[in-house]
């Protein structure tokens, strides 16, 4: 995406969503016909129904981005479903697109970045079972050097780094492993 000030066609949704997703459920519009064609929300997915729907839209439809802010996301809601620790569910969801990721390199990288994110959560919560499943699925060439290092860092150090990261945010210093 070139100019984030103008409405534009998104040539590669997955590449454009590597750092921050382009689509939020509260800020998206589509026709009922398109919604039915891509298969609606899947109620069997406990967490990630929206991401699954956006993936299917991106694989099957043309995405148009409008930079006008129409909604905001409150990450401070205490009982938000996104705060529940459904790592195994996320692993299964991320691996439900095996066929599509083989033929779409940017989609494979998008999934690997999301697998990395869940793997780091696994390290933080000491969930070795799901961590090992995820680690075996990730193509390390999809990750930057900081991500590879963090993925191979001991769990106790990941927990310490997360506390330090939270401290830095309180001091208005924002660092991320999602940028090289």
mmCIF file of the C-alpha atoms, coordinates in Angstrom:
data_MODEL
# 
_entry.id   MODEL 
# 
loop_
_atom_site.group_PDB 
_atom_site.id 
_atom_site.type_symbol 
_atom_site.label_atom_id 
_atom_site.label_alt_id 
_atom_site.label_comp_id 
_atom_site.label_asym_id 
_atom_site.label_entity_id 
_atom_site.label_seq_id 
_atom_site.pdbx_PDB_ins_code 
_atom_site.Cartn_x 
_atom_site.Cartn_y 
_atom_site.Cartn_z 
_atom_site.occupancy 
_atom_site.B_iso_or_equiv 
_atom_site.pdbx_formal_charge 
_atom_site.auth_seq_id 
_atom_site.auth_comp_id 
_atom_site.auth_asym_id 
_atom_site.auth_atom_id 
_atom_site.pdbx_PDB_model_num 
ATOM 1   C CA . UNK A 1 1   ? 0.000   0.000   0.000  1.00 0.00 ? 1   UNK A CA 1 
ATOM 2   C CA . UNK A 1 2   ? 1.475   3.273   -1.115 1.00 0.00 ? 2   UNK A CA 1 
ATOM 3   C CA . UNK A 1 3   ? -0.531  6.210   0.244  1.00 0.00 ? 3   UNK A CA 1 
ATOM 4   C CA . UNK A 1 4   ? -2.491  5.661   3.435  1.00 0.00 ? 4   UNK A CA 1 
ATOM 5   C CA . UNK A 1 5   ? -4.391  8.927   2.890  1.00 0.00 ? 5   UNK A CA 1 
ATOM 6   C CA . UNK A 1 6   ? -6.391  7.746   -0.123 1.00 0.00 ? 6   UNK A CA 1 
ATOM 7   C CA . UNK A 1 7   ? -8.902  4.973   -0.772 1.00 0.00 ? 7   UNK A CA 1 
ATOM 8   C CA . UNK A 1 8   ? -7.119  2.192   -2.648 1.00 0.00 ? 8   UNK A CA 1 
ATOM 9   C CA . UNK A 1 9   ? -7.254  -1.402  -3.782 1.00 0.00 ? 9   UNK A CA 1 
ATOM 10  C CA . UNK A 1 10  ? -5.182  -3.702  -1.606 1.00 0.00 ? 10  UNK A CA 1 
ATOM 11  C CA . UNK A 1 11  ? -3.076  -5.847  -3.919 1.00 0.00 ? 11  UNK A CA 1 
ATOM 12  C CA . UNK A 1 12  ? -1.819  -8.154  -1.156 1.00 0.00 ? 12  UNK A CA 1 
ATOM 13  C CA . UNK A 1 13  ? -3.859  -8.113  2.056  1.00 0.00 ? 13  UNK A CA 1 
ATOM 14  C CA . UNK A 1 14  ? -1.468  -10.476 3.858  1.00 0.00 ? 14  UNK A CA 1 
ATOM 15  C CA . UNK A 1 15  ? 1.620   -8.410  3.084  1.00 0.00 ? 15  UNK A CA 1 
ATOM 16  C CA . UNK A 1 16  ? -0.223  -5.230  4.066  1.00 0.00 ? 16  UNK A CA 1 
ATOM 17  C CA . UNK A 1 17  ? -1.354  -6.825  7.358  1.00 0.00 ? 17  UNK A CA 1 
ATOM 18  C CA . UNK A 1 18  ? 2.034   -8.076  8.591  1.00 0.00 ? 18  UNK A CA 1 
ATOM 19  C CA . UNK A 1 19  ? 2.549   -5.328  11.171 1.00 0.00 ? 19  UNK A CA 1 
ATOM 20  C CA . UNK A 1 20  ? -1.059  -4.326  11.885 1.00 0.00 ? 20  UNK A CA 1 
ATOM 21  C CA . UNK A 1 21  ? -4.206  -5.918  10.466 1.00 0.00 ? 21  UNK A CA 1 
ATOM 22  C CA . UNK A 1 22  ? -5.973  -3.720  7.934  1.00 0.00 ? 22  UNK A CA 1 
ATOM 23  C CA . UNK A 1 23  ? -9.410  -4.966  8.961  1.00 0.00 ? 23  UNK A CA 1 
ATOM 24  C CA . UNK A 1 24  ? -11.242 -4.767  12.274 1.00 0.00 ? 24  UNK A CA 1 
ATOM 25  C CA . UNK A 1 25  ? -14.734 -6.196  12.636 1.00 0.00 ? 25  UNK A CA 1 
ATOM 26  C CA . UNK A 1 26  ? -16.104 -2.854  13.827 1.00 0.00 ? 26  UNK A CA 1 
ATOM 27  C CA . UNK A 1 27  ? -14.677 -1.007  10.827 1.00 0.00 ? 27  UNK A CA 1 
ATOM 28  C CA . UNK A 1 28  ? -15.476 -3.179  7.815  1.00 0.00 ? 28  UNK A CA 1 
ATOM 29  C CA . UNK A 1 29  ? -18.222 -3.192  5.193  1.00 0.00 ? 29  UNK A CA 1 
ATOM 30  C CA . UNK A 1 30  ? -19.170 -5.830  2.638  1.00 0.00 ? 30  UNK A CA 1 
ATOM 31  C CA . UNK A 1 31  ? -22.259 -6.973  0.791  1.00 0.00 ? 31  UNK A CA 1 
ATOM 32  C CA . UNK A 1 32  ? -24.477 -9.734  2.133  1.00 0.00 ? 32  UNK A CA 1 
ATOM 33  C CA . UNK A 1 33  ? -23.866 -11.602 -1.134 1.00 0.00 ? 33  UNK A CA 1 
ATOM 34  C CA . UNK A 1 34  ? -20.084 -11.551 -0.615 1.00 0.00 ? 34  UNK A CA 1 
ATOM 35  C CA . UNK A 1 35  ? -20.495 -12.519 3.045  1.00 0.00 ? 35  UNK A CA 1 
ATOM 36  C CA . UNK A 1 36  ? -22.528 -15.571 2.070  1.00 0.00 ? 36  UNK A CA 1 
ATOM 37  C CA . UNK A 1 37  ? -20.140 -16.476 -0.779 1.00 0.00 ? 37  UNK A CA 1 
ATOM 38  C CA . UNK A 1 38  ? -17.055 -16.578 1.474  1.00 0.00 ? 38  UNK A CA 1 
ATOM 39  C CA . UNK A 1 39  ? -18.943 -18.644 4.040  1.00 0.00 ? 39  UNK A CA 1 
ATOM 40  C CA . UNK A 1 40  ? -19.956 -16.297 6.911  1.00 0.00 ? 40  UNK A CA 1 
ATOM 41  C CA . UNK A 1 41  ? -18.475 -16.597 10.386 1.00 0.00 ? 41  UNK A CA 1 
ATOM 42  C CA . UNK A 1 42  ? -17.596 -20.148 11.496 1.00 0.00 ? 42  UNK A CA 1 
ATOM 43  C CA . UNK A 1 43  ? -19.205 -20.690 14.937 1.00 0.00 ? 43  UNK A CA 1 
ATOM 44  C CA . UNK A 1 44  ? -16.959 -23.696 15.632 1.00 0.00 ? 44  UNK A CA 1 
ATOM 45  C CA . UNK A 1 45  ? -13.957 -21.348 15.878 1.00 0.00 ? 45  UNK A CA 1 
ATOM 46  C CA . UNK A 1 46  ? -13.896 -20.213 19.512 1.00 0.00 ? 46  UNK A CA 1 
ATOM 47  C CA . UNK A 1 47  ? -11.418 -17.391 18.992 1.00 0.00 ? 47  UNK A CA 1 
ATOM 48  C CA . UNK A 1 48  ? -10.431 -15.840 15.682 1.00 0.00 ? 48  UNK A CA 1 
ATOM 49  C CA . UNK A 1 49  ? -13.716 -16.047 13.750 1.00 0.00 ? 49  UNK A CA 1 
ATOM 50  C CA . UNK A 1 50  ? -13.156 -12.538 12.461 1.00 0.00 ? 50  UNK A CA 1 
ATOM 51  C CA . UNK A 1 51  ? -9.563  -13.194 11.352 1.00 0.00 ? 51  UNK A CA 1 
ATOM 52  C CA . UNK A 1 52  ? -10.712 -16.376 9.620  1.00 0.00 ? 52  UNK A CA 1 
ATOM 53  C CA . UNK A 1 53  ? -13.388 -14.406 7.766  1.00 0.00 ? 53  UNK A CA 1 
ATOM 54  C CA . UNK A 1 54  ? -10.892 -11.713 6.685  1.00 0.00 ? 54  UNK A CA 1 
ATOM 55  C CA . UNK A 1 55  ? -8.487  -14.395 5.461  1.00 0.00 ? 55  UNK A CA 1 
ATOM 56  C CA . UNK A 1 56  ? -11.245 -15.948 3.346  1.00 0.00 ? 56  UNK A CA 1 
ATOM 57  C CA . UNK A 1 57  ? -12.238 -12.515 2.018  1.00 0.00 ? 57  UNK A CA 1 
ATOM 58  C CA . UNK A 1 58  ? -8.602  -11.783 1.127  1.00 0.00 ? 58  UNK A CA 1 
ATOM 59  C CA . UNK A 1 59  ? -8.214  -15.153 -0.611 1.00 0.00 ? 59  UNK A CA 1 
ATOM 60  C CA . UNK A 1 60  ? -11.455 -14.819 -2.594 1.00 0.00 ? 60  UNK A CA 1 
ATOM 61  C CA . UNK A 1 61  ? -12.349 -11.134 -2.985 1.00 0.00 ? 61  UNK A CA 1 
ATOM 62  C CA . UNK A 1 62  ? -10.821 -7.752  -3.718 1.00 0.00 ? 62  UNK A CA 1 
ATOM 63  C CA . UNK A 1 63  ? -10.102 -5.706  -0.597 1.00 0.00 ? 63  UNK A CA 1 
ATOM 64  C CA . UNK A 1 64  ? -10.430 -1.921  -0.695 1.00 0.00 ? 64  UNK A CA 1 
ATOM 65  C CA . UNK A 1 65  ? -8.860  0.164   2.073  1.00 0.00 ? 65  UNK A CA 1 
ATOM 66  C CA . UNK A 1 66  ? -10.378 3.440   3.240  1.00 0.00 ? 66  UNK A CA 1 
ATOM 67  C CA . UNK A 1 67  ? -8.071  5.281   5.671  1.00 0.00 ? 67  UNK A CA 1 
ATOM 68  C CA . UNK A 1 68  ? -10.926 7.202   7.291  1.00 0.00 ? 68  UNK A CA 1 
ATOM 69  C CA . UNK A 1 69  ? -11.109 6.240   10.969 1.00 0.00 ? 69  UNK A CA 1 
ATOM 70  C CA . UNK A 1 70  ? -14.591 4.887   11.673 1.00 0.00 ? 70  UNK A CA 1 
ATOM 71  C CA . UNK A 1 71  ? -13.977 2.962   14.897 1.00 0.00 ? 71  UNK A CA 1 
ATOM 72  C CA . UNK A 1 72  ? -11.414 2.436   17.624 1.00 0.00 ? 72  UNK A CA 1 
ATOM 73  C CA . UNK A 1 73  ? -10.475 -0.711  19.508 1.00 0.00 ? 73  UNK A CA 1 
ATOM 74  C CA . UNK A 1 74  ? -10.389 -0.653  23.302 1.00 0.00 ? 74  UNK A CA 1 
ATOM 75  C CA . UNK A 1 75  ? -7.674  -3.070  24.404 1.00 0.00 ? 75  UNK A CA 1 
ATOM 76  C CA . UNK A 1 76  ? -8.395  -2.383  28.077 1.00 0.00 ? 76  UNK A CA 1 
ATOM 77  C CA . UNK A 1 77  ? -11.657 -4.371  28.268 1.00 0.00 ? 77  UNK A CA 1 
ATOM 78  C CA . UNK A 1 78  ? -10.880 -6.861  31.082 1.00 0.00 ? 78  UNK A CA 1 
ATOM 79  C CA . UNK A 1 79  ? -13.024 -9.835  29.934 1.00 0.00 ? 79  UNK A CA 1 
ATOM 80  C CA . UNK A 1 80  ? -12.310 -9.553  26.230 1.00 0.00 ? 80  UNK A CA 1 
ATOM 81  C CA . UNK A 1 81  ? -12.209 -12.890 24.398 1.00 0.00 ? 81  UNK A CA 1 
ATOM 82  C CA . UNK A 1 82  ? -8.851  -11.848 22.920 1.00 0.00 ? 82  UNK A CA 1 
ATOM 83  C CA . UNK A 1 83  ? -7.423  -11.866 26.465 1.00 0.00 ? 83  UNK A CA 1 
ATOM 84  C CA . UNK A 1 84  ? -8.369  -15.491 27.074 1.00 0.00 ? 84  UNK A CA 1 
ATOM 85  C CA . UNK A 1 85  ? -5.542  -17.943 26.594 1.00 0.00 ? 85  UNK A CA 1 
ATOM 86  C CA . UNK A 1 86  ? -6.773  -20.111 23.753 1.00 0.00 ? 86  UNK A CA 1 
ATOM 87  C CA . UNK A 1 87  ? -3.373  -20.984 22.336 1.00 0.00 ? 87  UNK A CA 1 
ATOM 88  C CA . UNK A 1 88  ? -4.309  -24.519 21.185 1.00 0.00 ? 88  UNK A CA 1 
ATOM 89  C CA . UNK A 1 89  ? -7.409  -23.147 19.429 1.00 0.00 ? 89  UNK A CA 1 
ATOM 90  C CA . UNK A 1 90  ? -5.254  -20.506 17.729 1.00 0.00 ? 90  UNK A CA 1 
ATOM 91  C CA . UNK A 1 91  ? -2.736  -23.158 16.665 1.00 0.00 ? 91  UNK A CA 1 
ATOM 92  C CA . UNK A 1 92  ? -5.499  -25.241 15.055 1.00 0.00 ? 92  UNK A CA 1 
ATOM 93  C CA . UNK A 1 93  ? -7.009  -22.188 13.383 1.00 0.00 ? 93  UNK A CA 1 
ATOM 94  C CA . UNK A 1 94  ? -3.653  -21.034 11.971 1.00 0.00 ? 94  UNK A CA 1 
ATOM 95  C CA . UNK A 1 95  ? -3.049  -24.500 10.542 1.00 0.00 ? 95  UNK A CA 1 
ATOM 96  C CA . UNK A 1 96  ? -6.445  -24.810 8.871  1.00 0.00 ? 96  UNK A CA 1 
ATOM 97  C CA . UNK A 1 97  ? -5.116  -23.192 5.672  1.00 0.00 ? 97  UNK A CA 1 
ATOM 98  C CA . UNK A 1 98  ? -2.353  -25.665 4.754  1.00 0.00 ? 98  UNK A CA 1 
ATOM 99  C CA . UNK A 1 99  ? -3.352  -25.876 1.085  1.00 0.00 ? 99  UNK A CA 1 
ATOM 100 C CA . UNK A 1 100 ? -3.666  -22.112 0.570  1.00 0.00 ? 100 UNK A CA 1 
ATOM 101 C CA . UNK A 1 101 ? -0.397  -21.241 2.287  1.00 0.00 ? 101 UNK A CA 1 
ATOM 102 C CA . UNK A 1 102 ? 1.535   -23.578 -0.051 1.00 0.00 ? 102 UNK A CA 1 
ATOM 103 C CA . UNK A 1 103 ? 0.583   -21.499 -3.096 1.00 0.00 ? 103 UNK A CA 1 
ATOM 104 C CA . UNK A 1 104 ? 0.585   -18.001 -1.585 1.00 0.00 ? 104 UNK A CA 1 
ATOM 105 C CA . UNK A 1 105 ? 3.984   -16.877 -0.163 1.00 0.00 ? 105 UNK A CA 1 
ATOM 106 C CA . UNK A 1 106 ? 2.708   -13.712 1.516  1.00 0.00 ? 106 UNK A CA 1 
ATOM 107 C CA . UNK A 1 107 ? -0.121  -15.691 3.141  1.00 0.00 ? 107 UNK A CA 1 
ATOM 108 C CA . UNK A 1 108 ? 2.434   -18.230 4.416  1.00 0.00 ? 108 UNK A CA 1 
ATOM 109 C CA . UNK A 1 109 ? 4.497   -15.399 5.909  1.00 0.00 ? 109 UNK A CA 1 
ATOM 110 C CA . UNK A 1 110 ? 1.345   -13.831 7.411  1.00 0.00 ? 110 UNK A CA 1 
ATOM 111 C CA . UNK A 1 111 ? 0.476   -17.160 9.062  1.00 0.00 ? 111 UNK A CA 1 
ATOM 112 C CA . UNK A 1 112 ? 4.065   -17.622 10.269 1.00 0.00 ? 112 UNK A CA 1 
ATOM 113 C CA . UNK A 1 113 ? 4.055   -14.158 11.865 1.00 0.00 ? 113 UNK A CA 1 
ATOM 114 C CA . UNK A 1 114 ? 0.806   -15.060 13.628 1.00 0.00 ? 114 UNK A CA 1 
ATOM 115 C CA . UNK A 1 115 ? 2.243   -18.453 14.648 1.00 0.00 ? 115 UNK A CA 1 
ATOM 116 C CA . UNK A 1 116 ? 5.259   -16.608 16.050 1.00 0.00 ? 116 UNK A CA 1 
ATOM 117 C CA . UNK A 1 117 ? 2.990   -14.340 18.076 1.00 0.00 ? 117 UNK A CA 1 
ATOM 118 C CA . UNK A 1 118 ? 1.114   -17.295 19.599 1.00 0.00 ? 118 UNK A CA 1 
ATOM 119 C CA . UNK A 1 119 ? 4.422   -19.143 20.182 1.00 0.00 ? 119 UNK A CA 1 
ATOM 120 C CA . UNK A 1 120 ? 5.702   -16.195 22.218 1.00 0.00 ? 120 UNK A CA 1 
ATOM 121 C CA . UNK A 1 121 ? 2.485   -16.313 24.265 1.00 0.00 ? 121 UNK A CA 1 
ATOM 122 C CA . UNK A 1 122 ? 3.184   -20.021 24.806 1.00 0.00 ? 122 UNK A CA 1 
ATOM 123 C CA . UNK A 1 123 ? 6.682   -19.226 26.055 1.00 0.00 ? 123 UNK A CA 1 
ATOM 124 C CA . UNK A 1 124 ? 5.300   -16.576 28.393 1.00 0.00 ? 124 UNK A CA 1 
ATOM 125 C CA . UNK A 1 125 ? 2.707   -18.968 29.868 1.00 0.00 ? 125 UNK A CA 1 
ATOM 126 C CA . UNK A 1 126 ? 5.064   -21.968 29.734 1.00 0.00 ? 126 UNK A CA 1 
ATOM 127 C CA . UNK A 1 127 ? 2.800   -23.900 27.336 1.00 0.00 ? 127 UNK A CA 1 
ATOM 128 C CA . UNK A 1 128 ? 5.473   -26.225 25.926 1.00 0.00 ? 128 UNK A CA 1 
ATOM 129 C CA . UNK A 1 129 ? 3.067   -28.533 24.083 1.00 0.00 ? 129 UNK A CA 1 
ATOM 130 C CA . UNK A 1 130 ? 1.546   -25.864 21.833 1.00 0.00 ? 130 UNK A CA 1 
ATOM 131 C CA . UNK A 1 131 ? 4.874   -24.012 21.579 1.00 0.00 ? 131 UNK A CA 1 
ATOM 132 C CA . UNK A 1 132 ? 6.555   -27.107 20.093 1.00 0.00 ? 132 UNK A CA 1 
ATOM 133 C CA . UNK A 1 133 ? 3.690   -27.598 17.635 1.00 0.00 ? 133 UNK A CA 1 
ATOM 134 C CA . UNK A 1 134 ? 3.920   -23.986 16.493 1.00 0.00 ? 134 UNK A CA 1 
ATOM 135 C CA . UNK A 1 135 ? 7.713   -23.916 16.323 1.00 0.00 ? 135 UNK A CA 1 
ATOM 136 C CA . UNK A 1 136 ? 7.657   -26.883 13.934 1.00 0.00 ? 136 UNK A CA 1 
ATOM 137 C CA . UNK A 1 137 ? 5.228   -25.066 11.611 1.00 0.00 ? 137 UNK A CA 1 
ATOM 138 C CA . UNK A 1 138 ? 7.100   -21.755 11.368 1.00 0.00 ? 138 UNK A CA 1 
ATOM 139 C CA . UNK A 1 139 ? 9.382   -21.123 8.415  1.00 0.00 ? 139 UNK A CA 1 
ATOM 140 C CA . UNK A 1 140 ? 12.172  -19.094 10.047 1.00 0.00 ? 140 UNK A CA 1 
ATOM 141 C CA . UNK A 1 141 ? 12.760  -17.185 6.811  1.00 0.00 ? 141 UNK A CA 1 
ATOM 142 C CA . UNK A 1 142 ? 9.395   -15.489 7.501  1.00 0.00 ? 142 UNK A CA 1 
ATOM 143 C CA . UNK A 1 143 ? 10.793  -13.976 10.698 1.00 0.00 ? 143 UNK A CA 1 
ATOM 144 C CA . UNK A 1 144 ? 13.266  -11.181 11.294 1.00 0.00 ? 144 UNK A CA 1 
ATOM 145 C CA . UNK A 1 145 ? 16.397  -11.680 13.438 1.00 0.00 ? 145 UNK A CA 1 
ATOM 146 C CA . UNK A 1 146 ? 14.798  -10.273 16.610 1.00 0.00 ? 146 UNK A CA 1 
ATOM 147 C CA . UNK A 1 147 ? 11.874  -12.686 16.273 1.00 0.00 ? 147 UNK A CA 1 
ATOM 148 C CA . UNK A 1 148 ? 14.159  -15.699 15.749 1.00 0.00 ? 148 UNK A CA 1 
ATOM 149 C CA . UNK A 1 149 ? 16.210  -14.744 18.811 1.00 0.00 ? 149 UNK A CA 1 
ATOM 150 C CA . UNK A 1 150 ? 13.113  -14.270 20.965 1.00 0.00 ? 150 UNK A CA 1 
ATOM 151 C CA . UNK A 1 151 ? 11.629  -17.557 19.748 1.00 0.00 ? 151 UNK A CA 1 
ATOM 152 C CA . UNK A 1 152 ? 14.801  -19.313 20.940 1.00 0.00 ? 152 UNK A CA 1 
ATOM 153 C CA . UNK A 1 153 ? 15.050  -17.412 24.232 1.00 0.00 ? 153 UNK A CA 1 
ATOM 154 C CA . UNK A 1 154 ? 14.301  -19.312 27.473 1.00 0.00 ? 154 UNK A CA 1 
ATOM 155 C CA . UNK A 1 155 ? 10.768  -18.832 28.864 1.00 0.00 ? 155 UNK A CA 1 
ATOM 156 C CA . UNK A 1 156 ? 11.920  -17.134 32.075 1.00 0.00 ? 156 UNK A CA 1 
ATOM 157 C CA . UNK A 1 157 ? 13.736  -14.508 30.015 1.00 0.00 ? 157 UNK A CA 1 
ATOM 158 C CA . UNK A 1 158 ? 10.701  -13.967 27.767 1.00 0.00 ? 158 UNK A CA 1 
ATOM 159 C CA . UNK A 1 159 ? 8.616   -13.271 30.904 1.00 0.00 ? 159 UNK A CA 1 
ATOM 160 C CA . UNK A 1 160 ? 11.244  -10.805 32.158 1.00 0.00 ? 160 UNK A CA 1 
ATOM 161 C CA . UNK A 1 161 ? 11.441  -9.087  28.758 1.00 0.00 ? 161 UNK A CA 1 
ATOM 162 C CA . UNK A 1 162 ? 7.640   -8.758  28.678 1.00 0.00 ? 162 UNK A CA 1 
ATOM 163 C CA . UNK A 1 163 ? 7.692   -7.026  32.080 1.00 0.00 ? 163 UNK A CA 1 
ATOM 164 C CA . UNK A 1 164 ? 10.465  -4.747  30.858 1.00 0.00 ? 164 UNK A CA 1 
ATOM 165 C CA . UNK A 1 165 ? 8.502   -4.082  27.653 1.00 0.00 ? 165 UNK A CA 1 
ATOM 166 C CA . UNK A 1 166 ? 5.442   -3.076  29.730 1.00 0.00 ? 166 UNK A CA 1 
ATOM 167 C CA . UNK A 1 167 ? 7.642   -0.749  31.783 1.00 0.00 ? 167 UNK A CA 1 
ATOM 168 C CA . UNK A 1 168 ? 8.983   0.899   28.606 1.00 0.00 ? 168 UNK A CA 1 
ATOM 169 C CA . UNK A 1 169 ? 5.442   1.417   27.284 1.00 0.00 ? 169 UNK A CA 1 
ATOM 170 C CA . UNK A 1 170 ? 4.514   3.187   30.539 1.00 0.00 ? 170 UNK A CA 1 
ATOM 171 C CA . UNK A 1 171 ? 7.491   5.471   29.851 1.00 0.00 ? 171 UNK A CA 1 
ATOM 172 C CA . UNK A 1 172 ? 6.112   6.027   26.316 1.00 0.00 ? 172 UNK A CA 1 
ATOM 173 C CA . UNK A 1 173 ? 8.901   4.015   24.690 1.00 0.00 ? 173 UNK A CA 1 
ATOM 174 C CA . UNK A 1 174 ? 7.497   1.645   22.099 1.00 0.00 ? 174 UNK A CA 1 
ATOM 175 C CA . UNK A 1 175 ? 9.690   -1.197  20.857 1.00 0.00 ? 175 UNK A CA 1 
ATOM 176 C CA . UNK A 1 176 ? 8.515   -4.184  18.831 1.00 0.00 ? 176 UNK A CA 1 
ATOM 177 C CA . UNK A 1 177 ? 9.920   -7.336  17.290 1.00 0.00 ? 177 UNK A CA 1 
ATOM 178 C CA . UNK A 1 178 ? 7.617   -6.858  14.298 1.00 0.00 ? 178 UNK A CA 1 
ATOM 179 C CA . UNK A 1 179 ? 9.926   -4.263  12.758 1.00 0.00 ? 179 UNK A CA 1 
ATOM 180 C CA . UNK A 1 180 ? 13.467  -5.090  11.679 1.00 0.00 ? 180 UNK A CA 1 
# 
